[in-house]
Amino acid sequence: MEQLELLMAWRDPLIRTGQVLLIILLAWLAQRILTRAISRLGERYSLLPAEVLQPLRGLVRWLIMGSALLMVLERLGVSATVLWTALTGFTAVAAVAFFAIWSVLSNMFCALLIFTMGPFRLGDIVEVIDSADKPGVKGRVIAINLFYTTLQDLDENAAGALLQVPNSLFFQKSVRRWR
């Protein structure tokens, strides 16, 4: 009688564990089969270049494993609705935060490119050309930091004025340079 009670007490956790293992195994098999099928179709028919096949296989892998994770969590008692709400909420907040700091990140990345690629150096005279019929911002580079490049204005009307040009502007517009 005690063995029957012990077996009944462990029945639900054992069944749940078996279901979780089955979900993981089936997801692993499905992603292996689909990624191999995508690779073979790409090799056989040359439908898509290799540069497209690799992200496609990764997308399939993430979709299957993400779905399997949701199924496992559901089997463990976590509501899929709560998970979906949390995921979409986090994604929305992350997107808003990304757009809020996009210009800052853009300028910092462009500063890194200016330092590594060296399109101009301290002491160079540069002109950021707005369009062919309009004069641009022109000056001698006196400082480069993470957000701005500081130019000393060469216009006689603004003698000694300093111009701070966002670093991203150097990669969005045409630039003339004199050493």
PyRosetta script that sets phi, psi and omega in degrees:
from pyrosetta import init, pose_from_sequence

init()
pose = pose_from_sequence("MEQLELLMAWRDPLIRTGQVLLIILLAWLAQRILTRAISRLGERYSLLPAEVLQPLRGLVRWLIMGSALLMVLERLGVSATVLWTALTGFTAVAAVAFFAIWSVLSNMFCALLIFTMGPFRLGDIVEVIDSADKPGVKGRVIAINLFYTTLQDLDENAAGALLQVPNSLFFQKSVRRWR")
pose.set_psi(1, -39.8)
pose.set_omega(1, 179.4)
pose.set_phi(2, -65.3)
pose.set_psi(2, -37.4)
pose.set_omega(2, 179.5)
pose.set_phi(3, -65.2)
pose.set_psi(3, -38.2)
pose.set_omega(3, 178.6)
pose.set_phi(4, -65.1)
pose.set_psi(4, -41.9)
pose.set_omega(4, 178.1)
pose.set_phi(5, -65.4)
pose.set_psi(5, -39.8)
pose.set_omega(5, 178.1)
pose.set_phi(6, -64.3)
pose.set_psi(6, -43.2)
pose.set_omega(6, 178.8)
pose.set_phi(7, -63.2)
pose.set_psi(7, -40.7)
pose.set_omega(7, 179.8)
pose.set_phi(8, -66.9)
pose.set_psi(8, -35.8)
pose.set_omega(8, 179.5)
pose.set_phi(9, -67.8)
pose.set_psi(9, -33.0)
pose.set_omega(9, -177.6)
pose.set_phi(10, -93.5)
pose.set_psi(10, -6.6)
pose.set_omega(10, -174.5)
pose.set_phi(11, -61.2)
pose.set_psi(11, -51.9)
pose.set_omega(11, -177.0)
pose.set_phi(12, -63.1)
pose.set_psi(12, -46.9)
pose.set_omega(12, 177.8)
pose.set_phi(13, -62.9)
pose.set_psi(13, -36.4)
pose.set_omega(13, 178.8)
pose.set_phi(14, -67.9)
pose.set_psi(14, -41.2)
pose.set_omega(14, 177.8)
pose.set_phi(15, -63.8)
pose.set_psi(15, -45.1)
pose.set_omega(15, 179.6)
pose.set_phi(16, -61.8)
pose.set_psi(16, -41.9)
pose.set_omega(16, 178.2)
pose.set_phi(17, -63.5)
pose.set_psi(17, -41.8)
pose.set_omega(17, 177.3)
pose.set_phi(18, -62.5)
pose.set_psi(18, -40.8)
pose.set_omega(18, 178.3)
pose.set_phi(19, -64.5)
pose.set_psi(19, -42.3)
pose.set_omega(19, 179.1)
pose.set_phi(20, -62.8)
pose.set_psi(20, -45.9)
pose.set_omega(20, 179.0)
pose.set_phi(21, -63.0)
pose.set_psi(21, -38.5)
pose.set_omega(21, 178.2)
pose.set_phi(22, -65.8)
pose.set_psi(22, -41.3)
pose.set_omega(22, 177.6)
pose.set_phi(23, -61.4)
pose.set_psi(23, -45.4)
pose.set_omega(23, -179.5)
pose.set_phi(24, -63.9)
pose.set_psi(24, -43.8)
pose.set_omega(24, 179.6)
pose.set_phi(25, -63.6)
pose.set_psi(25, -45.7)
pose.set_omega(25, 179.9)
pose.set_phi(26, -65.8)
pose.set_psi(26, -38.0)
pose.set_omega(26, 177.7)
pose.set_phi(27, -65.3)
pose.set_psi(27, -42.8)
pose.set_omega(27, 179.2)
pose.set_phi(28, -62.6)
pose.set_psi(28, -45.0)
pose.set_omega(28, 178.2)
pose.set_phi(29, -62.8)
pose.set_psi(29, -43.9)
pose.set_omega(29, -179.1)
pose.set_phi(30, -62.2)
pose.set_psi(30, -44.2)
pose.set_omega(30, -179.5)
pose.set_phi(31, -68.2)
pose.set_psi(31, -36.2)
pose.set_omega(31, 177.0)
pose.set_phi(32, -64.0)
pose.set_psi(32, -45.7)
pose.set_omega(32, -178.6)
pose.set_phi(33, -64.7)
pose.set_psi(33, -45.6)
pose.set_omega(33, -177.6)
pose.set_phi(34, -68.9)
pose.set_psi(34, -40.5)
pose.set_omega(34, 179.5)
pose.set_phi(35, -68.0)
pose.set_psi(35, -37.0)
pose.set_omega(35, 175.5)
pose.set_phi(36, -66.4)
pose.set_psi(36, -40.4)
pose.set_omega(36, 178.5)
pose.set_phi(37, -62.3)
pose.set_psi(37, -41.8)
pose.set_omega(37, 178.1)
pose.set_phi(38, -63.4)
pose.set_psi(38, -43.2)
pose.set_omega(38, 179.0)
pose.set_phi(39, -62.8)
pose.set_psi(39, -44.7)
pose.set_omega(39, -179.2)
pose.set_phi(40, -66.8)
pose.set_psi(40, -40.8)
pose.set_omega(40, 177.5)
pose.set_phi(41, -62.9)
pose.set_psi(41, -40.3)
pose.set_omega(41, 178.5)
pose.set_phi(42, -65.1)
pose.set_psi(42, -39.5)
pose.set_omega(42, 179.4)
pose.set_phi(43, -72.2)
pose.set_psi(43, -40.7)
pose.set_omega(43, -173.5)
pose.set_phi(44, -74.1)
pose.set_psi(44, -45.2)
pose.set_omega(44, -172.3)
pose.set_phi(45, -107.3)
pose.set_psi(45, -4.5)
pose.set_omega(45, -179.3)
pose.set_phi(46, 50.0)
pose.set_psi(46, 39.9)
pose.set_omega(46, 179.8)
pose.set_phi(47, -70.7)
pose.set_psi(47, -42.7)
pose.set_omega(47, -177.0)
pose.set_phi(48, -126.7)
pose.set_psi(48, 144.7)
pose.set_omega(48, 176.8)
pose.set_phi(49, -69.6)
pose.set_psi(49, 161.1)
pose.set_omega(49, -178.0)
pose.set_phi(50, -60.0)
pose.set_psi(50, -29.5)
pose.set_omega(50, 179.9)
pose.set_phi(51, -66.4)
pose.set_psi(51, -23.0)
pose.set_omega(51, 178.9)
pose.set_phi(52, -93.7)
pose.set_psi(52, -32.6)
pose.set_omega(52, -177.2)
pose.set_phi(53, -64.7)
pose.set_psi(53, -41.2)
pose.set_omega(53, -177.3)
pose.set_phi(54, -63.2)
pose.set_psi(54, -49.0)
pose.set_omega(54, 176.6)
pose.set_phi(55, -64.6)
pose.set_psi(55, -31.7)
pose.set_omega(55, 178.1)
pose.set_phi(56, -65.3)
pose.set_psi(56, -42.6)
pose.set_omega(56, 176.7)
pose.set_phi(57, -64.2)
pose.set_psi(57, -40.3)
pose.set_omega(57, 177.8)
pose.set_phi(58, -63.8)
pose.set_psi(58, -40.1)
pose.set_omega(58, 178.1)
pose.set_phi(59, -63.3)
pose.set_psi(59, -44.3)
pose.set_omega(59, 178.0)
pose.set_phi(60, -61.0)
pose.set_psi(60, -45.1)
pose.set_omega(60, -179.6)
pose.set_phi(61, -60.2)
pose.set_psi(61, -46.4)
pose.set_omega(61, -179.6)
pose.set_phi(62, -65.4)
pose.set_psi(62, -40.8)
pose.set_omega(62, 179.9)
pose.set_phi(63, -63.8)
pose.set_psi(63, -44.6)
pose.set_omega(63, -178.7)
pose.set_phi(64, -67.9)
pose.set_psi(64, -46.8)
pose.set_omega(64, -178.9)
pose.set_phi(65, -68.1)
pose.set_psi(65, -34.9)
pose.set_omega(65, 175.9)
pose.set_phi(66, -65.5)
pose.set_psi(66, -41.6)
pose.set_omega(66, 176.8)
pose.set_phi(67, -64.6)
pose.set_psi(67, -40.6)
pose.set_omega(67, 178.7)
pose.set_phi(68, -63.9)
pose.set_psi(68, -40.4)
pose.set_omega(68, 178.1)
pose.set_phi(69, -61.5)
pose.set_psi(69, -43.0)
pose.set_omega(69, 177.3)
pose.set_phi(70, -62.5)
pose.set_psi(70, -40.2)
pose.set_omega(70, 179.0)
pose.set_phi(71, -66.0)
pose.set_psi(71, -41.2)
pose.set_omega(71, 178.7)
pose.set_phi(72, -63.5)
pose.set_psi(72, -46.0)
pose.set_omega(72, 179.8)
pose.set_phi(73, -63.3)
pose.set_psi(73, -36.1)
pose.set_omega(73, 176.7)
pose.set_phi(74, -64.8)
pose.set_psi(74, -39.6)
pose.set_omega(74, 177.7)
pose.set_phi(75, -66.1)
pose.set_psi(75, -26.9)
pose.set_omega(75, 179.3)
pose.set_phi(76, -87.5)
pose.set_psi(76, 0.6)
pose.set_omega(76, 173.9)
pose.set_phi(77, 102.5)
pose.set_psi(77, 4.2)
pose.set_omega(77, 178.5)
pose.set_phi(78, -87.6)
pose.set_psi(78, 132.3)
pose.set_omega(78, -178.4)
pose.set_phi(79, -72.4)
pose.set_psi(79, 130.0)
pose.set_omega(79, 178.4)
pose.set_phi(80, -65.5)
pose.set_psi(80, -32.2)
pose.set_omega(80, 178.9)
pose.set_phi(81, -65.0)
pose.set_psi(81, -42.6)
pose.set_omega(81, 178.8)
pose.set_phi(82, -65.0)
pose.set_psi(82, -43.1)
pose.set_omega(82, 178.6)
pose.set_phi(83, -62.8)
pose.set_psi(83, -44.1)
pose.set_omega(83, -178.9)
pose.set_phi(84, -64.2)
pose.set_psi(84, -41.5)
pose.set_omega(84, 178.2)
pose.set_phi(85, -63.1)
pose.set_psi(85, -43.8)
pose.set_omega(85, 179.0)
pose.set_phi(86, -64.1)
pose.set_psi(86, -43.1)
pose.set_omega(86, -178.8)
pose.set_phi(87, -64.3)
pose.set_psi(87, -47.1)
pose.set_omega(87, -179.6)
pose.set_phi(88, -67.6)
pose.set_psi(88, -35.7)
pose.set_omega(88, 176.7)
pose.set_phi(89, -63.7)
pose.set_psi(89, -45.5)
pose.set_omega(89, 177.8)
pose.set_phi(90, -62.3)
pose.set_psi(90, -42.0)
pose.set_omega(90, -179.9)
pose.set_phi(91, -63.4)
pose.set_psi(91, -42.0)
pose.set_omega(91, 179.5)
pose.set_phi(92, -63.6)
pose.set_psi(92, -44.3)
pose.set_omega(92, 179.3)
pose.set_phi(93, -64.8)
pose.set_psi(93, -41.7)
pose.set_omega(93, 179.0)
pose.set_phi(94, -63.6)
pose.set_psi(94, -40.5)
pose.set_omega(94, 179.2)
pose.set_phi(95, -65.0)
pose.set_psi(95, -42.9)
pose.set_omega(95, 178.9)
pose.set_phi(96, -64.4)
pose.set_psi(96, -43.2)
pose.set_omega(96, 179.1)
pose.set_phi(97, -63.8)
pose.set_psi(97, -40.2)
pose.set_omega(97, 179.4)
pose.set_phi(98, -62.4)
pose.set_psi(98, -46.1)
pose.set_omega(98, -179.9)
pose.set_phi(99, -67.8)
pose.set_psi(99, -31.4)
pose.set_omega(99, 179.5)
pose.set_phi(100, -66.7)
pose.set_psi(100, -34.8)
pose.set_omega(100, -177.7)
pose.set_phi(101, -106.5)
pose.set_psi(101, 12.5)
pose.set_omega(101, -176.5)
pose.set_phi(102, -58.9)
pose.set_psi(102, -46.2)
pose.set_omega(102, -176.5)
pose.set_phi(103, -66.3)
pose.set_psi(103, -36.4)
pose.set_omega(103, 177.8)
pose.set_phi(104, -64.8)
pose.set_psi(104, -47.6)
pose.set_omega(104, 179.2)
pose.set_phi(105, -64.2)
pose.set_psi(105, -37.7)
pose.set_omega(105, 179.1)
pose.set_phi(106, -62.4)
pose.set_psi(106, -45.9)
pose.set_omega(106, 179.7)
pose.set_phi(107, -65.0)
pose.set_psi(107, -38.5)
pose.set_omega(107, 179.1)
pose.set_phi(108, -66.7)
pose.set_psi(108, -42.4)
pose.set_omega(108, 178.6)
pose.set_phi(109, -64.9)
pose.set_psi(109, -40.9)
pose.set_omega(109, 178.2)
pose.set_phi(110, -66.0)
pose.set_psi(110, -33.8)
pose.set_omega(110, 175.1)
pose.set_phi(111, -63.0)
pose.set_psi(111, -42.1)
pose.set_omega(111, 176.6)
pose.set_phi(112, -60.1)
pose.set_psi(112, -42.3)
pose.set_omega(112, 177.7)
pose.set_phi(113, -65.4)
pose.set_psi(113, -38.9)
pose.set_omega(113, 178.5)
pose.set_phi(114, -63.7)
pose.set_psi(114, -43.0)
pose.set_omega(114, 180.0)
pose.set_phi(115, -66.6)
pose.set_psi(115, -40.3)
pose.set_omega(115, -174.6)
pose.set_phi(116, -84.6)
pose.set_psi(116, -40.7)
pose.set_omega(116, -176.7)
pose.set_phi(117, -86.3)
pose.set_psi(117, -26.9)
pose.set_omega(117, 177.8)
pose.set_phi(118, 63.0)
pose.set_psi(118, 51.6)
pose.set_omega(118, 177.7)
pose.set_phi(119, -66.8)
pose.set_psi(119, -21.3)
pose.set_omega(119, 172.6)
pose.set_phi(120, -156.0)
pose.set_psi(120, 164.8)
pose.set_omega(120, -177.7)
pose.set_phi(121, -129.8)
pose.set_psi(121, 171.8)
pose.set_omega(121, 173.8)
pose.set_phi(122, -59.0)
pose.set_psi(122, 136.4)
pose.set_omega(122, 179.9)
pose.set_phi(123, 94.7)
pose.set_psi(123, -20.6)
pose.set_omega(123, 177.8)
pose.set_phi(124, -68.9)
pose.set_psi(124, 153.4)
pose.set_omega(124, 171.8)
pose.set_phi(125, -101.1)
pose.set_psi(125, 125.9)
pose.set_omega(125, -178.8)
pose.set_phi(126, -126.1)
pose.set_psi(126, 152.3)
pose.set_omega(126, 174.6)
pose.set_phi(127, -133.3)
pose.set_psi(127, 124.2)
pose.set_omega(127, 175.3)
pose.set_phi(128, -91.3)
pose.set_psi(128, 113.4)
pose.set_omega(128, -173.6)
pose.set_phi(129, -87.8)
pose.set_psi(129, 121.3)
pose.set_omega(129, -179.7)
pose.set_phi(130, -75.4)
pose.set_psi(130, -53.2)
pose.set_omega(130, 174.2)
pose.set_phi(131, -155.4)
pose.set_psi(131, 173.3)
pose.set_omega(131, -173.9)
pose.set_phi(132, -65.3)
pose.set_psi(132, -29.9)
pose.set_omega(132, -175.6)
pose.set_phi(133, -98.0)
pose.set_psi(133, -4.7)
pose.set_omega(133, -179.3)
pose.set_phi(134, -116.7)
pose.set_psi(134, 138.8)
pose.set_omega(134, 174.9)
pose.set_phi(135, -71.4)
pose.set_psi(135, 149.2)
pose.set_omega(135, -178.8)
pose.set_phi(136, -102.2)
pose.set_psi(136, -167.4)
pose.set_omega(136, 177.2)
pose.set_phi(137, -82.7)
pose.set_psi(137, 126.8)
pose.set_omega(137, -176.5)
pose.set_phi(138, -132.6)
pose.set_psi(138, 138.0)
pose.set_omega(138, 177.8)
pose.set_phi(139, -178.6)
pose.set_psi(139, 172.9)
pose.set_omega(139, 177.7)
pose.set_phi(140, -88.9)
pose.set_psi(140, 131.4)
pose.set_omega(140, -179.5)
pose.set_phi(141, -71.9)
pose.set_psi(141, 118.7)
pose.set_omega(141, 179.4)
pose.set_phi(142, -114.6)
pose.set_psi(142, -15.6)
pose.set_omega(142, 178.3)
pose.set_phi(143, -160.7)
pose.set_psi(143, 144.7)
pose.set_omega(143, 174.6)
pose.set_phi(144, -130.8)
pose.set_psi(144, 121.1)
pose.set_omega(144, 174.5)
pose.set_phi(145, -125.3)
pose.set_psi(145, -168.5)
pose.set_omega(145, -173.6)
pose.set_phi(146, -67.7)
pose.set_psi(146, -24.9)
pose.set_omega(146, -175.4)
pose.set_phi(147, -113.1)
pose.set_psi(147, -37.0)
pose.set_omega(147, -174.5)
pose.set_phi(148, -130.9)
pose.set_psi(148, 155.4)
pose.set_omega(148, 165.4)
pose.set_phi(149, -110.0)
pose.set_psi(149, 125.9)
pose.set_omega(149, -177.2)
pose.set_phi(150, -94.0)
pose.set_psi(150, 126.6)
pose.set_omega(150, 179.0)
pose.set_phi(151, -114.6)
pose.set_psi(151, 141.2)
pose.set_omega(151, 173.1)
pose.set_phi(152, -90.7)
pose.set_psi(152, 118.5)
pose.set_omega(152, -176.1)
pose.set_phi(153, -62.5)
pose.set_psi(153, 133.3)
pose.set_omega(153, -178.5)
pose.set_phi(154, -98.4)
pose.set_psi(154, -0.8)
pose.set_omega(154, 179.0)
pose.set_phi(155, -70.3)
pose.set_psi(155, 134.4)
pose.set_omega(155, -178.1)
pose.set_phi(156, -66.3)
pose.set_psi(156, -27.2)
pose.set_omega(156, -179.8)
pose.set_phi(157, -72.0)
pose.set_psi(157, -25.6)
pose.set_omega(157, -178.0)
pose.set_phi(158, -119.0)
pose.set_psi(158, 50.2)
pose.set_omega(158, -175.2)
pose.set_phi(159, -58.2)
pose.set_psi(159, 124.4)
pose.set_omega(159, 176.2)
pose.set_phi(160, 83.5)
pose.set_psi(160, -1.6)
pose.set_omega(160, 179.9)
pose.set_phi(161, -69.8)
pose.set_psi(161, 146.6)
pose.set_omega(161, 178.1)
pose.set_phi(162, -107.4)
pose.set_psi(162, 136.4)
pose.set_omega(162, 177.8)
pose.set_phi(163, -111.5)
pose.set_psi(163, 130.8)
pose.set_omega(163, 175.1)
pose.set_phi(164, -107.6)
pose.set_psi(164, 113.4)
pose.set_omega(164, -177.1)
pose.set_phi(165, -106.1)
pose.set_psi(165, 125.6)
pose.set_omega(165, 176.6)
pose.set_phi(166, -58.2)
pose.set_psi(166, 137.9)
pose.set_omega(166, -175.9)
pose.set_phi(167, -59.6)
pose.set_psi(167, -32.2)
pose.set_omega(167, -178.5)
pose.set_phi(168, -65.9)
pose.set_psi(168, -24.6)
pose.set_omega(168, -179.3)
pose.set_phi(169, -64.4)
pose.set_psi(169, -29.1)
pose.set_omega(169, 179.8)
pose.set_phi(170, -68.7)
pose.set_psi(170, -17.5)
pose.set_omega(170, 179.3)
pose.set_phi(171, -106.7)
pose.set_psi(171, -2.7)
pose.set_omega(171, 178.4)
pose.set_phi(172, -103.0)
pose.set_psi(172, -21.9)
pose.set_omega(172, -176.6)
pose.set_phi(173, -121.5)
pose.set_psi(173, 167.0)
pose.set_omega(173, 173.8)
pose.set_phi(174, -76.5)
pose.set_psi(174, 144.8)
pose.set_omega(174, -177.2)
pose.set_phi(175, -128.2)
pose.set_psi(175, 130.8)
pose.set_omega(175, 171.4)
pose.set_phi(176, -98.6)
pose.set_psi(176, 145.2)
pose.set_omega(176, -178.3)
pose.set_phi(177, -137.7)
pose.set_psi(177, 137.6)
pose.set_omega(177, 172.5)
pose.set_phi(178, -125.8)
pose.set_psi(178, 135.2)
pose.set_omega(178, 178.9)
pose.set_phi(179, -88.7)
pose.dump_pdb("model.pdb")
